[in-house]
């Protein structure tokens, strides 16, 4: 299951959350709603009332500002960079270390 990162849209808000999600054939993250699996990139924009509860359950809803922007993990394998706290505690989508993104954000 691929790893994604959510961050609040509001300027200055530091709310971020790494999470894992199933994807559709195009690689877009899916979230289970009362209507079944929906594309997480677009569901909050078209059905904000129906997507809030599932996003809150996953921890990808900012309590102050609402839905969060979802980004895929941008991981690069680099055997010369030891995987450490910068990787495991990361809250952004970029990673370049020896784990190739397997441990990225895992401490959150």
C-alpha positions as CSV (number, residue, x, y, z in Angstrom):
1,X,0.0,0.0,0.0
2,X,1.6,3.3,-1.0
3,X,2.3,6.1,1.4
4,X,0.9,9.6,1.0
5,X,1.2,12.9,2.9
6,X,-1.6,15.3,3.8
7,X,-1.1,18.9,4.7
8,X,-3.4,21.7,5.5
9,X,-4.3,24.2,2.7
10,X,-4.3,27.2,5.0
11,X,-1.2,29.4,4.8
12,X,0.8,29.1,8.0
13,X,-1.0,26.1,9.3
14,X,1.6,23.4,10.2
15,X,-0.9,20.4,10.3
16,X,0.5,17.5,8.4
17,X,-0.1,13.7,8.4
18,X,1.6,10.8,6.7
19,X,-0.8,8.0,5.9
20,X,-1.1,4.9,3.7
21,X,-4.0,4.3,1.2
22,X,-5.1,2.0,-1.5
23,X,-4.9,3.4,-5.0
24,X,-6.9,3.1,-8.1
25,X,-5.3,2.1,-11.5
26,X,-4.1,5.6,-12.0
27,X,-2.3,5.7,-8.7
28,X,-4.7,8.1,-7.0
29,X,-5.4,7.4,-3.3
30,X,-8.8,6.0,-2.4
31,X,-10.8,6.5,0.7
32,X,-13.8,4.5,1.9
33,X,-17.0,6.5,2.2
34,X,-20.7,5.6,2.5
35,X,-20.7,5.5,-1.3
36,X,-17.8,3.0,-1.5
37,X,-14.2,3.9,-2.5
38,X,-13.7,7.4,-3.8
39,X,-10.8,9.3,-5.2
40,X,-9.3,11.2,-2.3
41,X,-7.9,14.0,-4.5
42,X,-11.3,15.1,-5.6
43,X,-13.9,13.7,-3.2
44,X,-13.5,16.5,-0.6
45,X,-14.0,19.2,-3.3
46,X,-17.2,17.7,-4.7
47,X,-18.8,16.1,-1.6
48,X,-17.4,18.0,1.4
49,X,-20.2,16.8,3.7
50,X,-19.8,13.2,2.8
51,X,-16.0,13.1,3.0
52,X,-15.4,14.8,6.3
53,X,-16.1,11.8,8.5
54,X,-13.9,9.3,6.6
55,X,-11.0,11.9,6.4
56,X,-11.3,12.5,10.2
57,X,-11.1,8.8,10.8
58,X,-7.9,8.6,8.8
59,X,-6.5,11.7,10.6
60,X,-6.2,13.7,7.4
61,X,-8.6,16.5,8.4
62,X,-7.4,19.8,9.9
63,X,-9.6,20.6,12.8
64,X,-9.1,24.4,12.2
65,X,-9.4,24.5,8.4
66,X,-11.0,21.4,7.1
67,X,-9.8,19.0,4.3
68,X,-6.1,18.6,3.7
69,X,-4.1,18.5,0.5
70,X,-2.9,15.0,-0.4
71,X,0.5,14.4,-2.0
72,X,2.2,11.1,-3.0
73,X,5.5,10.2,-1.4
74,X,8.5,11.3,-3.6
75,X,11.1,8.8,-2.5
76,X,14.6,8.2,-4.0
77,X,16.8,5.4,-3.0
78,X,20.3,6.6,-2.0
79,X,22.5,3.9,-0.2
80,X,24.9,6.6,0.9
81,X,22.3,8.4,3.1
82,X,21.5,6.6,6.3
83,X,17.8,6.4,7.2
84,X,17.4,8.3,10.5
85,X,15.0,10.6,12.4
86,X,14.8,13.0,9.5
87,X,13.2,10.2,7.5
88,X,11.1,8.4,10.1
89,X,9.8,11.6,11.6
90,X,9.2,13.3,8.2
91,X,5.9,15.2,7.5
92,X,6.7,16.2,3.9
93,X,6.6,14.1,0.7
94,X,10.3,14.2,-0.2
95,X,12.7,11.5,0.9
96,X,16.2,10.4,-0.2
97,X,17.8,7.7,1.9
98,X,18.8,4.1,2.1
99,X,15.2,2.9,2.9
100,X,13.9,4.3,-0.4
101,X,10.8,5.6,1.4
102,X,9.8,2.4,3.2
103,X,10.3,4.1,6.7
104,X,9.4,7.6,5.6
105,X,7.0,9.1,8.2
106,X,6.7,5.8,10.1
107,X,7.3,7.4,13.5
108,X,4.2,9.6,13.1
